[in-house]
Each structure stands twice: as structure tokens, then as C-alpha cells.
């Protein structure tokens, strides 16, 4: 059965997350339903990461197996037609080896979190950012973020329902960037690691927002990390500003590089 990698973009608002669920809409379910219209029968696809309800993706990666050979471009076009009107798009598609796996072949995941700072309600960016009404000190947040880099026990920053076997992870990048937009100033959090714990990024962002607001000191981030206690974490921010921004593989299957 030929295997195809798909790069997937989606707006997470209408979905209960990536993972297929029996009684709620999911991104996985939407794509599998579209596949069944091209090839009758049940389909099970795998993704690089399982995003939560309300979380978006700029470049999620998944793979599917088909009964016959497809031209990758035609497969992506057919899927995009069948996916309408769901806010899901296949932005790239490529034939891959039979043992290639969207999750297990991945070397790195990258996330972007967008935080909008303005008092007026968000209109065009509603549902796409986390909005706070106060200005934040990005330099203090970066100092706090630096305390989290490297290999640590991230028990403090994992959900109580996290199913990962170990809380030990290596955080390669947590970069804070202030960006001026037409809607107002935003803080962008660029986060990179091989893998993440459940709610880890949102726990980081909620904690660092407290640092930027002056309620926490960067040293408090260190203390929270060393506590290895979920109760020591700052507030977990909402999902609306979180995007799965990209996945890295030994070879980029969509460009061959």
C-alpha cells in the first residue's frame, strides 16, 4: 500500500483536537472522512503531534496509506475538495517509503504562541491569539524562559493527565519576540524540542506571562521548575494562540532536501 505524507494546516476552533473522537468533531476525523470518499472503507492516519481542542496548525504532518498509486498533487487537491467547508487544508503531499512515520520519524516539533496586548476586544484576531489588556516586559520573560532551556524534569509544566512515560524532556528553544501588527503589539513565543509533554507549551506561556506582567520574577520560574510539582506552575494559558508551526525530519519529504 503506497504511503503519503501530508502537510496539514487547520483552524482549531471547530474541533475537539486532532485525535479522532466518537462524538465530537476532530481534525483526524475530518481527513479520514475525506479519504473514505476517495477510497471507500476505513482509514487510520497518524500525525506528528496530537493538538488539543482549539489549537491550530500551520504545518502539522500526517501520513496515510492508499490502495493505489496517486499523483501527490492530485491527492492533495482531491482531499482539499472533500474537506470543504471544514477549515482544514492539505498544503503539501509527497510519496514516502513504507516505513516512514509522521510521528516516529520526526526529529523535532516547533510551536508558535501568539499573545496580543491591547485593551480593545480582538475582532479580526479573535480565536487566533490569547489577548491580555496589559503590556508585558519581553526581556524579563526571555530571562525567565532561559531558565527552562536544556534537559529537565518538567513535572511542574505537564498536565495531570499527561500520558508520557517520563517528565524528562530537552527544551532546545524558547525565544520571546515582540511583533508590531495592525491589530496591536504581540508577543510571539517560539518553542522547539524533539517532543513535548501534554500542556507543556501552554504552561510555559502562562507562567512567563506572569513574569512579563511583573507578578513573578525570573527566579520564580527556576523555583517552579525545581519544585517538580504541578501546583508550582503559573496559570495555564488558553489554547487559542497556540500553533503547531512545523515538524523536522532527517530529510524534508516535501522538498527532498
ChimeraX attribute file (.defattr): number of C-alpha atoms within 10 A of each C-alpha:
attribute: neighborCount
match mode: 1-to-1
recipient: residues
	/A:1	10
	/A:2	14
	/A:3	21
	/A:4	26
	/A:5	25
	/A:6	27
	/A:7	24
	/A:8	22
	/A:9	22
	/A:10	22
	/A:11	20
	/A:12	26
	/A:13	16
	/A:14	16
	/A:15	24
	/A:16	19
	/A:17	22
	/A:18	25
	/A:19	20
	/A:20	20
	/A:21	13
	/A:22	7
	/A:23	7
	/A:24	12
	/A:25	17
	/A:26	21
	/A:27	27
	/A:28	22
	/A:29	21
	/A:30	19
	/A:31	25
	/A:32	21
	/A:33	20
	/A:34	20
	/A:35	24
	/A:36	14
	/A:37	12
	/A:38	14
	/A:39	13
	/A:40	10
	/A:41	10
	/A:42	9
	/A:43	17
	/A:44	14
	/A:45	17
	/A:46	18
	/A:47	23
	/A:48	24
	/A:49	19
	/A:50	18
	/A:51	23
	/A:52	18
	/A:53	19
	/A:54	21
	/A:55	26
	/A:56	30
	/A:57	22
	/A:58	18
	/A:59	23
	/A:60	27
	/A:61	26
	/A:62	22
	/A:63	22
	/A:64	22
	/A:65	18
	/A:66	14
	/A:67	9
	/A:68	9
	/A:69	13
	/A:70	15
	/A:71	11
	/A:72	16
	/A:73	14
	/A:74	11
	/A:75	20
	/A:76	22
	/A:77	16
	/A:78	16
	/A:79	22
	/A:80	19
	/A:81	13
	/A:82	18
	/A:83	19
	/A:84	12
	/A:85	8
	/A:86	15
	/A:87	16
	/A:88	20
	/A:89	22
	/A:90	24
	/A:91	16
	/A:92	20
	/A:93	23
	/A:94	22
	/A:95	20
	/A:96	17
	/A:97	12
	/A:98	11
	/A:99	9
	/A:100	16
	/A:101	21
	/A:102	23
	/A:103	20
	/A:104	12
	/A:105	14
	/A:106	20
	/A:107	14
	/A:108	18
	/A:109	21
	/A:110	21
	/A:111	21
	/A:112	21
	/A:113	26
	/A:114	22
	/A:115	24
	/A:116	27
	/A:117	20
	/A:118	16
	/A:119	12
	/A:120	11
	/A:121	11
	/A:122	17
	/A:123	9
	/A:124	8
	/A:125	14
	/A:126	13
	/A:127	18
	/A:128	24
	/A:129	22
	/A:130	21
	/A:131	22
	/A:132	16
	/A:133	11
	/A:134	11
	/A:135	16
	/A:136	22
	/A:137	16
	/A:138	20
	/A:139	14
	/A:140	20
	/A:141	27
	/A:142	19
	/A:143	19
	/A:144	25
	/A:145	23
	/A:146	18
	/A:147	16
	/A:148	19
	/A:149	16
	/A:150	12
	/A:151	11
	/A:152	15
	/A:153	16
	/A:154	24
	/A:155	25
	/A:156	22
	/A:157	27
	/A:158	25
	/A:159	16
	/A:160	11
	/A:161	8
	/A:162	14
	/A:163	11
	/A:164	11
	/A:165	7
	/A:166	11
	/A:167	19
	/A:168	14
	/A:169	18
	/A:170	18
	/A:171	19
	/A:172	16
	/A:173	17
	/A:174	23
	/A:175	18
	/A:176	21
	/A:177	16
	/A:178	17
	/A:179	13
	/A:180	11
	/A:181	9
	/A:182	6
	/A:183	14
	/A:184	13
	/A:185	16
	/A:186	24
	/A:187	22
	/A:188	21
	/A:189	26
	/A:190	18
	/A:191	20
	/A:192	22
	/A:193	19
	/A:194	15
	/A:195	17
	/A:196	21
	/A:197	19
	/A:198	20
	/A:199	19
	/A:200	17
	/A:201	25
	/A:202	22
	/A:203	22
	/A:204	25
	/A:205	25
	/A:206	16
	/A:207	27
	/A:208	31
	/A:209	27
	/A:210	20
	/A:211	27
	/A:212	22
	/A:213	16
	/A:214	14
	/A:215	11
	/A:216	18
	/A:217	18
	/A:218	21
	/A:219	13
	/A:220	20
	/A:221	26
	/A:222	15
	/A:223	14
	/A:224	20
	/A:225	21
	/A:226	15
	/A:227	16
	/A:228	18
	/A:229	14
	/A:230	17
	/A:231	12
	/A:232	18
	/A:233	22
	/A:234	23
	/A:235	16
	/A:236	18
	/A:237	19
	/A:238	16
	/A:239	23
	/A:240	23
	/A:241	24
	/A:242	28
	/A:243	27
	/A:244	24
	/A:245	19
	/A:246	19
	/A:247	23
	/A:248	16
	/A:249	16
	/A:250	10
	/A:251	11
	/A:252	11
	/A:253	20
	/A:254	14
	/A:255	8
	/A:256	7
	/A:257	8
